[in-house]
Amino acid sequence: MNDVDKLLYEKANTYRLHADNLRWTLLGGYGAFFAAVIFQLKDNPVQQDFQTAALFFVLFCVSILYLFILAVQSWYYNLFSAYVEDCEEK
């Protein structure tokens, strides 16, 4: 393995480990966000009005956006992981 390949392997492995930490941090943040929303809804009675409907819609949009961010991050993690495995095979 030449110096360039070694450097690429080390950087890809470093980015993969960083992506792994980021994945768990984002997942923990999503869990905390979900728990906070459930806790907030449990304490406040749900009223059928426009403000409550708008709040639910905003929470739904934030949740979908968060899951989209997790999906993109997971794609990058898999990309770095595949590259590291390819480097290890060489």
PDB file as gemmi writes it, atoms N, CA and C in Angstrom:
CRYST1    1.000    1.000    1.000  90.00  90.00  90.00 P 1                      
ATOM      1  N   MET A   1       0.856  -1.171   0.000  1.00  0.00           N  
ATOM      2  CA  MET A   1       0.000   0.000   0.000  1.00  0.00           C  
ATOM      3  C   MET A   1       0.906   1.239   0.000  1.00  0.00           C  
ATOM      4  N   ASN A   2       0.682   2.112  -0.962  1.00  0.00           N  
ATOM      5  CA  ASN A   2       1.514   3.307  -1.017  1.00  0.00           C  
ATOM      6  C   ASN A   2       0.985   4.375  -0.055  1.00  0.00           C  
ATOM      7  N   ASP A   3       1.705   5.482   0.018  1.00  0.00           N  
ATOM      8  CA  ASP A   3       1.374   6.530   0.993  1.00  0.00           C  
ATOM      9  C   ASP A   3       0.003   7.158   0.740  1.00  0.00           C  
ATOM     10  N   VAL A   4      -0.330   7.344  -0.536  1.00  0.00           N  
ATOM     11  CA  VAL A   4      -1.621   7.957  -0.857  1.00  0.00           C  
ATOM     12  C   VAL A   4      -2.769   7.046  -0.440  1.00  0.00           C  
ATOM     13  N   ASP A   5      -2.651   5.762  -0.757  1.00  0.00           N  
ATOM     14  CA  ASP A   5      -3.698   4.817  -0.368  1.00  0.00           C  
ATOM     15  C   ASP A   5      -3.822   4.719   1.152  1.00  0.00           C  
ATOM     16  N   LYS A   6      -2.691   4.757   1.828  1.00  0.00           N  
ATOM     17  CA  LYS A   6      -2.702   4.685   3.297  1.00  0.00           C  
ATOM     18  C   LYS A   6      -3.391   5.920   3.886  1.00  0.00           C  
ATOM     19  N   LEU A   7      -3.093   7.083   3.333  1.00  0.00           N  
ATOM     20  CA  LEU A   7      -3.711   8.320   3.807  1.00  0.00           C  
ATOM     21  C   LEU A   7      -5.220   8.302   3.549  1.00  0.00           C  
ATOM     22  N   LEU A   8      -5.627   7.861   2.355  1.00  0.00           N  
ATOM     23  CA  LEU A   8      -7.058   7.776   2.042  1.00  0.00           C  
ATOM     24  C   LEU A   8      -7.767   6.802   2.977  1.00  0.00           C  
ATOM     25  N   TYR A   9      -7.127   5.674   3.256  1.00  0.00           N  
ATOM     26  CA  TYR A   9      -7.707   4.682   4.160  1.00  0.00           C  
ATOM     27  C   TYR A   9      -7.880   5.269   5.561  1.00  0.00           C  
ATOM     28  N   GLU A  10      -6.845   5.946   6.051  1.00  0.00           N  
ATOM     29  CA  GLU A  10      -6.925   6.527   7.396  1.00  0.00           C  
ATOM     30  C   GLU A  10      -8.003   7.594   7.469  1.00  0.00           C  
ATOM     31  N   LYS A  11      -8.083   8.440   6.443  1.00  0.00           N  
ATOM     32  CA  LYS A  11      -9.109   9.498   6.447  1.00  0.00           C  
ATOM     33  C   LYS A  11     -10.515   8.899   6.351  1.00  0.00           C  
ATOM     34  N   ALA A  12     -10.686   7.889   5.490  1.00  0.00           N  
ATOM     35  CA  ALA A  12     -12.002   7.263   5.360  1.00  0.00           C  
ATOM     36  C   ALA A  12     -12.414   6.595   6.666  1.00  0.00           C  
ATOM     37  N   ASN A  13     -11.471   5.952   7.339  1.00  0.00           N  
ATOM     38  CA  ASN A  13     -11.774   5.306   8.611  1.00  0.00           C  
ATOM     39  C   ASN A  13     -12.113   6.352   9.677  1.00  0.00           C  
ATOM     40  N   THR A  14     -11.378   7.459   9.673  1.00  0.00           N  
ATOM     41  CA  THR A  14     -11.667   8.550  10.612  1.00  0.00           C  
ATOM     42  C   THR A  14     -13.054   9.125  10.356  1.00  0.00           C  
ATOM     43  N   TYR A  15     -13.391   9.364   9.082  1.00  0.00           N  
ATOM     44  CA  TYR A  15     -14.714   9.902   8.750  1.00  0.00           C  
ATOM     45  C   TYR A  15     -15.815   8.911   9.099  1.00  0.00           C  
ATOM     46  N   ARG A  16     -15.538   7.622   8.934  1.00  0.00           N  
ATOM     47  CA  ARG A  16     -16.540   6.616   9.277  1.00  0.00           C  
ATOM     48  C   ARG A  16     -16.797   6.623  10.775  1.00  0.00           C  
ATOM     49  N   LEU A  17     -15.742   6.716  11.585  1.00  0.00           N  
ATOM     50  CA  LEU A  17     -15.918   6.768  13.037  1.00  0.00           C  
ATOM     51  C   LEU A  17     -16.649   8.043  13.454  1.00  0.00           C  
ATOM     52  N   HIS A  18     -16.323   9.155  12.795  1.00  0.00           N  
ATOM     53  CA  HIS A  18     -17.027  10.409  13.077  1.00  0.00           C  
ATOM     54  C   HIS A  18     -18.500  10.272  12.698  1.00  0.00           C  
ATOM     55  N   ALA A  19     -18.769   9.639  11.557  1.00  0.00           N  
ATOM     56  CA  ALA A  19     -20.153   9.450  11.127  1.00  0.00           C  
ATOM     57  C   ALA A  19     -20.903   8.534  12.093  1.00  0.00           C  
ATOM     58  N   ASP A  20     -20.216   7.560  12.661  1.00  0.00           N  
ATOM     59  CA  ASP A  20     -20.843   6.677  13.634  1.00  0.00           C  
ATOM     60  C   ASP A  20     -21.240   7.451  14.886  1.00  0.00           C  
ATOM     61  N   ASN A  21     -20.348   8.293  15.369  1.00  0.00           N  
ATOM     62  CA  ASN A  21     -20.678   9.131  16.530  1.00  0.00           C  
ATOM     63  C   ASN A  21     -21.812  10.088  16.205  1.00  0.00           C  
ATOM     64  N   LEU A  22     -21.782  10.658  15.008  1.00  0.00           N  
ATOM     65  CA  LEU A  22     -22.841  11.576  14.597  1.00  0.00           C  
ATOM     66  C   LEU A  22     -24.179  10.855  14.497  1.00  0.00           C  
ATOM     67  N   ARG A  23     -24.157   9.626  14.000  1.00  0.00           N  
ATOM     68  CA  ARG A  23     -25.388   8.845  13.870  1.00  0.00           C  
ATOM     69  C   ARG A  23     -26.035   8.636  15.234  1.00  0.00           C  
ATOM     70  N   TRP A  24     -25.248   8.224  16.221  1.00  0.00           N  
ATOM     71  CA  TRP A  24     -25.815   7.982  17.540  1.00  0.00           C  
ATOM     72  C   TRP A  24     -26.245   9.269  18.229  1.00  0.00           C  
ATOM     73  N   THR A  25     -25.524  10.346  17.976  1.00  0.00           N  
ATOM     74  CA  THR A  25     -25.925  11.634  18.543  1.00  0.00           C  
ATOM     75  C   THR A  25     -27.248  12.096  17.948  1.00  0.00           C  
ATOM     76  N   LEU A  26     -27.379  11.989  16.624  1.00  0.00           N  
ATOM     77  CA  LEU A  26     -28.636  12.373  15.983  1.00  0.00           C  
ATOM     78  C   LEU A  26     -29.788  11.487  16.432  1.00  0.00           C  
ATOM     79  N   LEU A  27     -29.543  10.202  16.557  1.00  0.00           N  
ATOM     80  CA  LEU A  27     -30.594   9.297  17.004  1.00  0.00           C  
ATOM     81  C   LEU A  27     -31.009   9.608  18.441  1.00  0.00           C  
ATOM     82  N   GLY A  28     -30.034   9.900  19.295  1.00  0.00           N  
ATOM     83  CA  GLY A  28     -30.363  10.305  20.670  1.00  0.00           C  
ATOM     84  C   GLY A  28     -31.136  11.613  20.706  1.00  0.00           C  
ATOM     85  N   GLY A  29     -30.762  12.552  19.839  1.00  0.00           N  
ATOM     86  CA  GLY A  29     -31.491  13.819  19.753  1.00  0.00           C  
ATOM     87  C   GLY A  29     -32.909  13.620  19.275  1.00  0.00           C  
ATOM     88  N   TYR A  30     -33.093  12.721  18.326  1.00  0.00           N  
ATOM     89  CA  TYR A  30     -34.448  12.424  17.853  1.00  0.00           C  
ATOM     90  C   TYR A  30     -35.275  11.796  18.966  1.00  0.00           C  
ATOM     91  N   GLY A  31     -34.671  10.898  19.727  1.00  0.00           N  
ATOM     92  CA  GLY A  31     -35.379  10.292  20.853  1.00  0.00           C  
ATOM     93  C   GLY A  31     -35.762  11.325  21.904  1.00  0.00           C  
ATOM     94  N   ALA A  32     -34.852  12.258  22.181  1.00  0.00           N  
ATOM     95  CA  ALA A  32     -35.146  13.317  23.149  1.00  0.00           C  
ATOM     96  C   ALA A  32     -36.247  14.240  22.628  1.00  0.00           C  
ATOM     97  N   PHE A  33     -36.197  14.568  21.342  1.00  0.00           N  
ATOM     98  CA  PHE A  33     -37.244  15.404  20.737  1.00  0.00           C  
ATOM     99  C   PHE A  33     -38.594  14.705  20.821  1.00  0.00           C  
ATOM    100  N   PHE A  34     -38.630  13.426  20.475  1.00  0.00           N  
ATOM    101  CA  PHE A  34     -39.878  12.664  20.513  1.00  0.00           C  
ATOM    102  C   PHE A  34     -40.418  12.585  21.940  1.00  0.00           C  
ATOM    103  N   ALA A  35     -39.529  12.314  22.906  1.00  0.00           N  
ATOM    104  CA  ALA A  35     -39.966  12.227  24.308  1.00  0.00           C  
ATOM    105  C   ALA A  35     -40.483  13.574  24.812  1.00  0.00           C  
ATOM    106  N   ALA A  36     -39.826  14.662  24.410  1.00  0.00           N  
ATOM    107  CA  ALA A  36     -40.271  15.992  24.835  1.00  0.00           C  
ATOM    108  C   ALA A  36     -41.643  16.319  24.260  1.00  0.00           C  
ATOM    109  N   VAL A  37     -41.884  15.946  23.015  1.00  0.00           N  
ATOM    110  CA  VAL A  37     -43.195  16.198  22.409  1.00  0.00           C  
ATOM    111  C   VAL A  37     -44.270  15.382  23.113  1.00  0.00           C  
ATOM    112  N   ILE A  38     -43.995  14.118  23.373  1.00  0.00           N  
ATOM    113  CA  ILE A  38     -44.975  13.271  24.067  1.00  0.00           C  
ATOM    114  C   ILE A  38     -45.244  13.801  25.472  1.00  0.00           C  
ATOM    115  N   PHE A  39     -44.191  14.202  26.175  1.00  0.00           N  
ATOM    116  CA  PHE A  39     -44.356  14.743  27.521  1.00  0.00           C  
ATOM    117  C   PHE A  39     -45.182  16.032  27.496  1.00  0.00           C  
ATOM    118  N   GLN A  40     -44.922  16.878  26.500  1.00  0.00           N  
ATOM    119  CA  GLN A  40     -45.656  18.138  26.387  1.00  0.00           C  
ATOM    120  C   GLN A  40     -47.126  17.872  26.068  1.00  0.00           C  
ATOM    121  N   LEU A  41     -47.395  16.929  25.212  1.00  0.00           N  
ATOM    122  CA  LEU A  41     -48.777  16.628  24.855  1.00  0.00           C  
ATOM    123  C   LEU A  41     -49.523  15.955  25.998  1.00  0.00           C  
ATOM    124  N   LYS A  42     -48.807  15.194  26.817  1.00  0.00           N  
ATOM    125  CA  LYS A  42     -49.437  14.514  27.942  1.00  0.00           C  
ATOM    126  C   LYS A  42     -49.904  15.522  28.993  1.00  0.00           C  
ATOM    127  N   ASP A  43     -49.111  16.584  29.196  1.00  0.00           N  
ATOM    128  CA  ASP A  43     -49.448  17.561  30.225  1.00  0.00           C  
ATOM    129  C   ASP A  43     -50.539  18.535  29.789  1.00  0.00           C  
ATOM    130  N   ASN A  44     -50.593  18.833  28.513  1.00  0.00           N  
ATOM    131  CA  ASN A  44     -51.579  19.792  28.015  1.00  0.00           C  
ATOM    132  C   ASN A  44     -52.729  19.050  27.335  1.00  0.00           C  
ATOM    133  N   PRO A  45     -53.959  19.410  27.698  1.00  0.00           N  
ATOM    134  CA  PRO A  45     -55.086  18.757  27.027  1.00  0.00           C  
ATOM    135  C   PRO A  45     -55.120  19.169  25.545  1.00  0.00           C  
ATOM    136  N   VAL A  46     -55.419  18.219  24.697  1.00  0.00           N  
ATOM    137  CA  VAL A  46     -55.468  18.487  23.262  1.00  0.00           C  
ATOM    138  C   VAL A  46     -56.821  19.094  22.929  1.00  0.00           C  
ATOM    139  N   GLN A  47     -56.775  20.273  22.334  1.00  0.00           N  
ATOM    140  CA  GLN A  47     -57.994  20.951  21.921  1.00  0.00           C  
ATOM    141  C   GLN A  47     -58.080  20.900  20.407  1.00  0.00           C  
ATOM    142  N   GLN A  48     -59.269  20.831  19.916  1.00  0.00           N  
ATOM    143  CA  GLN A  48     -59.457  20.771  18.477  1.00  0.00           C  
ATOM    144  C   GLN A  48     -59.636  22.180  17.930  1.00  0.00           C  
ATOM    145  N   ASP A  49     -58.515  22.812  17.649  1.00  0.00           N  
ATOM    146  CA  ASP A  49     -58.555  24.130  17.037  1.00  0.00           C  
ATOM    147  C   ASP A  49     -57.410  24.240  16.023  1.00  0.00           C  
ATOM    148  N   PHE A  50     -57.382  25.352  15.341  1.00  0.00           N  
ATOM    149  CA  PHE A  50     -56.382  25.533  14.282  1.00  0.00           C  
ATOM    150  C   PHE A  50     -54.969  25.568  14.840  1.00  0.00           C  
ATOM    151  N   GLN A  51     -54.771  26.169  16.003  1.00  0.00           N  
ATOM    152  CA  GLN A  51     -53.444  26.280  16.590  1.00  0.00           C  
ATOM    153  C   GLN A  51     -52.869  24.898  16.928  1.00  0.00           C  
ATOM    154  N   THR A  52     -53.674  24.026  17.468  1.00  0.00           N  
ATOM    155  CA  THR A  52     -53.219  22.670  17.779  1.00  0.00           C  
ATOM    156  C   THR A  52     -52.917  21.901  16.499  1.00  0.00           C  
ATOM    157  N   ALA A  53     -53.755  22.050  15.489  1.00  0.00           N  
ATOM    158  CA  ALA A  53     -53.513  21.377  14.213  1.00  0.00           C  
ATOM    159  C   ALA A  53     -52.214  21.876  13.580  1.00  0.00           C  
ATOM    160  N   ALA A  54     -51.970  23.182  13.652  1.00  0.00           N  
ATOM    161  CA  ALA A  54     -50.734  23.745  13.100  1.00  0.00           C  
ATOM    162  C   ALA A  54     -49.519  23.237  13.873  1.00  0.00           C  
ATOM    163  N   LEU A  55     -49.639  23.132  15.198  1.00  0.00           N  
ATOM    164  CA  LEU A  55     -48.547  22.612  16.015  1.00  0.00           C  
ATOM    165  C   LEU A  55     -48.233  21.171  15.643  1.00  0.00           C  
ATOM    166  N   PHE A  56     -49.266  20.340  15.496  1.00  0.00           N  
ATOM    167  CA  PHE A  56     -49.047  18.950  15.100  1.00  0.00           C  
ATOM    168  C   PHE A  56     -48.396  18.866  13.713  1.00  0.00           C  
ATOM    169  N   PHE A  57     -48.811  19.726  12.807  1.00  0.00           N  
ATOM    170  CA  PHE A  57     -48.234  19.721  11.460  1.00  0.00           C  
ATOM    171  C   PHE A  57     -46.762  20.129  11.500  1.00  0.00           C  
ATOM    172  N   VAL A  58     -46.425  21.133  12.293  1.00  0.00           N  
ATOM    173  CA  VAL A  58     -45.029  21.563  12.422  1.00  0.00           C  
ATOM    174  C   VAL A  58     -44.190  20.454  13.053  1.00  0.00           C  
ATOM    175  N   LEU A  59     -44.702  19.824  14.095  1.00  0.00           N  
ATOM    176  CA  LEU A  59     -43.976  18.725  14.727  1.00  0.00           C  
ATOM    177  C   LEU A  59     -43.781  17.557  13.762  1.00  0.00           C  
ATOM    178  N   PHE A  60     -44.783  17.281  12.948  1.00  0.00           N  
ATOM    179  CA  PHE A  60     -44.678  16.238  11.943  1.00  0.00           C  
ATOM    180  C   PHE A  60     -43.600  16.586  10.917  1.00  0.00           C  
ATOM    181  N   CYS A  61     -43.574  17.835  10.456  1.00  0.00           N  
ATOM    182  CA  CYS A  61     -42.573  18.267   9.473  1.00  0.00           C  
ATOM    183  C   CYS A  61     -41.161  18.214  10.057  1.00  0.00           C  
ATOM    184  N   VAL A  62     -40.994  18.640  11.287  1.00  0.00           N  
ATOM    185  CA  VAL A  62     -39.684  18.582  11.937  1.00  0.00           C  
ATOM    186  C   VAL A  62     -39.242  17.129  12.082  1.00  0.00           C  
ATOM    187  N   SER A  63     -40.165  16.262  12.442  1.00  0.00           N  
ATOM    188  CA  SER A  63     -39.841  14.849  12.601  1.00  0.00           C  
ATOM    189  C   SER A  63     -39.410  14.232  11.267  1.00  0.00           C  
ATOM    190  N   ILE A  64     -40.116  14.525  10.195  1.00  0.00           N  
ATOM    191  CA  ILE A  64     -39.762  14.002   8.874  1.00  0.00           C  
ATOM    192  C   ILE A  64     -38.414  14.562   8.428  1.00  0.00           C  
ATOM    193  N   LEU A  65     -38.172  15.842   8.666  1.00  0.00           N  
ATOM    194  CA  LEU A  65     -36.893  16.455   8.314  1.00  0.00           C  
ATOM    195  C   LEU A  65     -35.753  15.797   9.093  1.00  0.00           C  
ATOM    196  N   TYR A  66     -35.978  15.543  10.356  1.00  0.00           N  
ATOM    197  CA  TYR A  66     -34.961  14.886  11.190  1.00  0.00           C  
ATOM    198  C   TYR A  66     -34.649  13.490  10.666  1.00  0.00           C  
ATOM    199  N   LEU A  67     -35.687  12.748  10.292  1.00  0.00           N  
ATOM    200  CA  LEU A  67     -35.469  11.411   9.745  1.00  0.00           C  
ATOM    201  C   LEU A  67     -34.761  11.472   8.397  1.00  0.00           C  
ATOM    202  N   PHE A  68     -35.035  12.490   7.601  1.00  0.00           N  
ATOM    203  CA  PHE A  68     -34.332  12.669   6.332  1.00  0.00           C  
ATOM    204  C   PHE A  68     -32.847  12.930   6.577  1.00  0.00           C  
ATOM    205  N   ILE A  69     -32.537  13.755   7.562  1.00  0.00           N  
ATOM    206  CA  ILE A  69     -31.136  14.016   7.916  1.00  0.00           C  
ATOM    207  C   ILE A  69     -30.463  12.723   8.368  1.00  0.00           C  
ATOM    208  N   LEU A  70     -31.151  11.915   9.165  1.00  0.00           N  
ATOM    209  CA  LEU A  70     -30.604  10.616   9.586  1.00  0.00           C  
ATOM    210  C   LEU A  70     -30.364   9.700   8.388  1.00  0.00           C  
ATOM    211  N   ALA A  71     -31.250   9.730   7.406  1.00  0.00           N  
ATOM    212  CA  ALA A  71     -31.096   8.881   6.223  1.00  0.00           C  
ATOM    213  C   ALA A  71     -29.884   9.305   5.402  1.00  0.00           C  
ATOM    214  N   VAL A  72     -29.695  10.603   5.218  1.00  0.00           N  
ATOM    215  CA  VAL A  72     -28.541  11.089   4.463  1.00  0.00           C  
ATOM    216  C   VAL A  72     -27.249  10.750   5.207  1.00  0.00           C  
ATOM    217  N   GLN A  73     -27.249  10.942   6.503  1.00  0.00           N  
ATOM    218  CA  GLN A  73     -26.062  10.631   7.298  1.00  0.00           C  
ATOM    219  C   GLN A  73     -25.759   9.139   7.229  1.00  0.00           C  
ATOM    220  N   SER A  74     -26.788   8.318   7.252  1.00  0.00           N  
ATOM    221  CA  SER A  74     -26.594   6.872   7.156  1.00  0.00           C  
ATOM    222  C   SER A  74     -26.035   6.486   5.788  1.00  0.00           C  
ATOM    223  N   TRP A  75     -26.460   7.173   4.742  1.00  0.00           N  
ATOM    224  CA  TRP A  75     -25.932   6.903   3.409  1.00  0.00           C  
ATOM    225  C   TRP A  75     -24.439   7.190   3.365  1.00  0.00           C  
ATOM    226  N   TYR A  76     -24.028   8.337   3.943  1.00  0.00           N  
ATOM    227  CA  TYR A  76     -22.600   8.662   3.979  1.00  0.00           C  
ATOM    228  C   TYR A  76     -21.820   7.658   4.832  1.00  0.00           C  
ATOM    229  N   TYR A  77     -22.409   7.233   5.923  1.00  0.00           N  
ATOM    230  CA  TYR A  77     -21.750   6.231   6.762  1.00  0.00           C  
ATOM    231  C   TYR A  77     -21.510   4.943   5.975  1.00  0.00           C  
ATOM    232  N   ASN A  78     -22.511   4.496   5.252  1.00  0.00           N  
ATOM    233  CA  ASN A  78     -22.365   3.287   4.445  1.00  0.00           C  
ATOM    234  C   ASN A  78     -21.339   3.475   3.339  1.00  0.00           C  
ATOM    235  N   LEU A  79     -21.272   4.660   2.763  1.00  0.00           N  
ATOM    236  CA  LEU A  79     -20.282   4.953   1.733  1.00  0.00           C  
ATOM    237  C   LEU A  79     -18.864   4.848   2.292  1.00  0.00           C  
ATOM    238  N   PHE A  80     -18.610   5.483   3.422  1.00  0.00           N  
ATOM    239  CA  PHE A  80     -17.286   5.408   4.038  1.00  0.00           C  
ATOM    240  C   PHE A  80     -16.967   3.985   4.486  1.00  0.00           C  
ATOM    241  N   SER A  81     -17.972   3.292   4.995  1.00  0.00           N  
ATOM    242  CA  SER A  81     -17.757   1.919   5.444  1.00  0.00           C  
ATOM    243  C   SER A  81     -17.379   1.011   4.277  1.00  0.00           C  
ATOM    244  N   ALA A  82     -18.054   1.175   3.147  1.00  0.00           N  
ATOM    245  CA  ALA A  82     -17.725   0.371   1.968  1.00  0.00           C  
ATOM    246  C   ALA A  82     -16.319   0.695   1.459  1.00  0.00           C  
ATOM    247  N   TYR A  83     -15.961   1.964   1.512  1.00  0.00           N  
ATOM    248  CA  TYR A  83     -14.624   2.354   1.061  1.00  0.00           C  
ATOM    249  C   TYR A  83     -13.538   1.765   1.965  1.00  0.00           C  
ATOM    250  N   VAL A  84     -13.770   1.788   3.264  1.00  0.00           N  
ATOM    251  CA  VAL A  84     -12.817   1.226   4.215  1.00  0.00           C  
ATOM    252  C   VAL A  84     -12.673  -0.291   3.978  1.00  0.00           C  
ATOM    253  N   GLU A  85     -13.795  -0.962   3.770  1.00  0.00           N  
ATOM    254  CA  GLU A  85     -13.725  -2.407   3.489  1.00  0.00           C  
ATOM    255  C   GLU A  85     -12.965  -2.687   2.191  1.00  0.00           C  
ATOM    256  N   ASP A  86     -13.189  -1.836   1.171  1.00  0.00           N  
ATOM    257  CA  ASP A  86     -12.455  -1.995  -0.083  1.00  0.00           C  
ATOM    258  C   ASP A  86     -10.952  -1.799   0.132  1.00  0.00           C  
ATOM    259  N   CYS A  87     -10.602  -0.814   0.938  1.00  0.00           N  
ATOM    260  CA  CYS A  87      -9.180  -0.572   1.235  1.00  0.00           C  
ATOM    261  C   CYS A  87      -8.577  -1.755   2.000  1.00  0.00           C  
ATOM    262  N   GLU A  88      -9.338  -2.328   2.920  1.00  0.00           N  
ATOM    263  CA  GLU A  88      -8.827  -3.457   3.697  1.00  0.00           C  
ATOM    264  C   GLU A  88      -8.628  -4.692   2.830  1.00  0.00           C  
ATOM    265  N   GLU A  89      -9.450  -4.847   1.796  1.00  0.00           N  
ATOM    266  CA  GLU A  89      -9.277  -5.988   0.893  1.00  0.00           C  
ATOM    267  C   GLU A  89      -8.006  -5.871   0.059  1.00  0.00           C  
ATOM    268  N   LYS A  90      -7.606  -4.635  -0.228  1.00  0.00           N  
ATOM    269  CA  LYS A  90      -6.397  -4.423  -1.017  1.00  0.00           C  
ATOM    270  C   LYS A  90      -5.224  -4.646  -0.142  1.00  0.00           C  
TER     271      LYS A  90                                                      
END                                                                             
